[in-house]
Amino acid sequence: MPTVIVRVNDRPYNMVCDEGEESHLTELAELLASEVDKLKKSFGQVGDSKLLLMAGLVVADKLDETLKRIETLESEMEGLKDARSAAVERTRVLETTVADKLVGAAERLEHLTEELGNGAG
């Protein structure tokens, strides 16, 4: 398994990951390091453990908000799918109704044409 050295709060950490996950692990560490840096600017150096905990909580909060947003969007998407299905069904019924009316009108026109043709001759 590959080992990746990541830096968080100016300290190196040796991390093991699955083959091919090195860049993903590095990106995640950079995200955490970024949050640590923001917190360090706001609160100063309050200790590695506390900074890492605070950064983890910030990231967890963002994840929680994102998951809630995904749930909301999935729910909205289901509603839109239901509305689309209902619209498709209404369209099908309307098309059938219009087609039936057109057939009826064509039959009446044909009947009138026959009557006019018989009356003229």
C-alpha positions as a Markdown table, in Angstrom:
| # | Residue | x | y | z |
|---|---|---|---|---|
| 1 | Met | 0.0 | 0.0 | 0.0 |
| 2 | Pro | 1.3 | 3.4 | -0.9 |
| 3 | Thr | 2.4 | 5.9 | 1.8 |
| 4 | Val | 1.6 | 9.6 | 1.3 |
| 5 | Ile | 3.1 | 12.4 | 3.4 |
| 6 | Val | 0.6 | 15.1 | 4.1 |
| 7 | Arg | 1.1 | 18.3 | 5.9 |
| 8 | Val | -1.5 | 19.7 | 8.3 |
| 9 | Asn | -0.7 | 22.6 | 10.7 |
| 10 | Asp | 2.9 | 22.6 | 9.3 |
| 11 | Arg | 3.5 | 19.0 | 10.5 |
| 12 | Pro | 4.1 | 16.0 | 8.3 |
| 13 | Tyr | 1.9 | 12.9 | 8.7 |
| 14 | Asn | 2.7 | 9.6 | 7.0 |
| 15 | Met | -0.6 | 8.2 | 5.7 |
| 16 | Val | -1.3 | 4.8 | 4.1 |
| 17 | Cys | -3.9 | 4.5 | 1.4 |
| 18 | Asp | -5.1 | 2.2 | -1.3 |
| 19 | Glu | -3.3 | 2.1 | -4.7 |
| 20 | Gly | -4.4 | 4.9 | -6.9 |
| 21 | Glu | -5.9 | 6.9 | -4.0 |
| 22 | Glu | -2.8 | 9.0 | -3.3 |
| 23 | Ser | -4.0 | 12.2 | -5.0 |
| 24 | His | -7.4 | 11.9 | -3.4 |
| 25 | Leu | -5.8 | 11.5 | 0.1 |
| 26 | Thr | -3.6 | 14.5 | -0.7 |
| 27 | Glu | -6.7 | 16.6 | -1.7 |
| 28 | Leu | -8.5 | 15.6 | 1.5 |
| 29 | Ala | -5.5 | 16.6 | 3.6 |
| 30 | Glu | -5.2 | 19.9 | 1.8 |
| 31 | Leu | -8.9 | 20.6 | 2.6 |
| 32 | Leu | -8.3 | 19.8 | 6.3 |
| 33 | Ala | -5.1 | 21.8 | 6.3 |
| 34 | Ser | -7.0 | 24.8 | 4.8 |
| 35 | Glu | -9.6 | 24.6 | 7.6 |
| 36 | Val | -6.8 | 24.4 | 10.2 |
| 37 | Asp | -5.1 | 27.4 | 8.7 |
| 38 | Lys | -8.4 | 29.4 | 8.8 |
| 39 | Leu | -9.0 | 28.5 | 12.4 |
| 40 | Lys | -5.4 | 29.2 | 13.3 |
| 41 | Lys | -5.8 | 32.7 | 11.9 |
| 42 | Ser | -9.0 | 33.3 | 13.9 |
| 43 | Phe | -8.0 | 31.7 | 17.2 |
| 44 | Gly | -4.2 | 31.4 | 17.1 |
| 45 | Gln | -2.2 | 28.3 | 17.9 |
| 46 | Val | -4.5 | 26.6 | 20.4 |
| 47 | Gly | -2.8 | 23.2 | 20.1 |
| 48 | Asp | -2.7 | 20.6 | 17.3 |
| 49 | Ser | -5.4 | 18.4 | 18.9 |
| 50 | Lys | -7.9 | 21.2 | 19.4 |
| 51 | Leu | -7.2 | 22.7 | 15.9 |
| 52 | Leu | -7.6 | 19.3 | 14.3 |
| 53 | Leu | -10.8 | 18.7 | 16.2 |
| 54 | Met | -12.2 | 22.2 | 15.3 |
| 55 | Ala | -11.3 | 21.7 | 11.7 |
| 56 | Gly | -12.8 | 18.2 | 11.7 |
| 57 | Leu | -16.0 | 19.7 | 13.1 |
| 58 | Val | -16.1 | 22.5 | 10.4 |
| 59 | Val | -15.6 | 19.9 | 7.7 |
| 60 | Ala | -18.3 | 17.6 | 9.3 |
| 61 | Asp | -20.7 | 20.6 | 9.5 |
| 62 | Lys | -20.1 | 21.3 | 5.8 |
| 63 | Leu | -20.7 | 17.6 | 5.0 |
| 64 | Asp | -23.9 | 17.6 | 7.1 |
| 65 | Glu | -25.2 | 20.6 | 5.3 |
| 66 | Thr | -24.3 | 19.1 | 1.9 |
| 67 | Leu | -26.0 | 15.8 | 2.8 |
| 68 | Lys | -29.2 | 17.7 | 3.8 |
| 69 | Arg | -29.1 | 19.7 | 0.6 |
| 70 | Ile | -28.7 | 16.4 | -1.4 |
| 71 | Glu | -31.7 | 14.9 | 0.4 |
| 72 | Thr | -33.7 | 18.1 | -0.4 |
| 73 | Leu | -32.7 | 18.0 | -4.0 |
| 74 | Glu | -33.5 | 14.2 | -4.3 |
| 75 | Ser | -36.9 | 14.9 | -2.8 |
| 76 | Glu | -37.5 | 17.8 | -5.2 |
| 77 | Met | -36.3 | 15.5 | -8.1 |
| 78 | Glu | -38.8 | 12.8 | -7.1 |
| 79 | Gly | -41.6 | 15.5 | -7.0 |
| 80 | Leu | -40.5 | 16.6 | -10.5 |
| 81 | Lys | -40.5 | 13.0 | -11.7 |
| 82 | Asp | -44.0 | 12.5 | -10.4 |
| 83 | Ala | -45.2 | 15.8 | -12.0 |
| 84 | Arg | -43.5 | 14.8 | -15.3 |
| 85 | Ser | -45.3 | 11.4 | -15.2 |
| 86 | Ala | -48.6 | 13.1 | -14.5 |
| 87 | Ala | -48.0 | 15.6 | -17.3 |
| 88 | Val | -47.1 | 12.7 | -19.7 |
| 89 | Glu | -50.3 | 10.9 | -18.8 |
| 90 | Arg | -52.4 | 14.1 | -19.2 |
| 91 | Thr | -50.8 | 14.6 | -22.6 |
| 92 | Arg | -51.5 | 11.0 | -23.6 |
| 93 | Val | -55.2 | 11.4 | -22.6 |
| 94 | Leu | -55.4 | 14.8 | -24.4 |
| 95 | Glu | -53.8 | 13.3 | -27.6 |
| 96 | Thr | -56.3 | 10.5 | -27.5 |
| 97 | Thr | -59.2 | 12.8 | -27.0 |
| 98 | Val | -58.1 | 15.2 | -29.8 |
| 99 | Ala | -57.5 | 12.2 | -32.1 |
| 100 | Asp | -61.0 | 10.9 | -31.4 |
| 101 | Lys | -62.5 | 14.3 | -32.0 |
| 102 | Leu | -60.6 | 14.6 | -35.3 |
| 103 | Val | -61.8 | 11.1 | -36.4 |
| 104 | Gly | -65.4 | 12.1 | -35.5 |
| 105 | Ala | -65.1 | 15.4 | -37.4 |
| 106 | Ala | -63.6 | 13.6 | -40.4 |
| 107 | Glu | -66.5 | 11.1 | -40.4 |
| 108 | Arg | -69.1 | 13.9 | -40.2 |
| 109 | Leu | -67.3 | 15.7 | -43.1 |
| 110 | Glu | -67.3 | 12.5 | -45.1 |
| 111 | His | -71.0 | 12.0 | -44.4 |
| 112 | Leu | -71.8 | 15.6 | -45.3 |
| 113 | Thr | -69.8 | 15.2 | -48.5 |
| 114 | Glu | -71.7 | 12.1 | -49.4 |
| 115 | Glu | -75.0 | 13.8 | -48.7 |
| 116 | Leu | -74.0 | 16.8 | -50.8 |
| 117 | Gly | -72.8 | 14.5 | -53.6 |
| 118 | Asn | -76.1 | 12.6 | -53.6 |
| 119 | Gly | -78.2 | 15.7 | -53.5 |
| 120 | Ala | -76.4 | 17.3 | -56.4 |
| 121 | Gly | -76.9 | 14.3 | -58.7 |
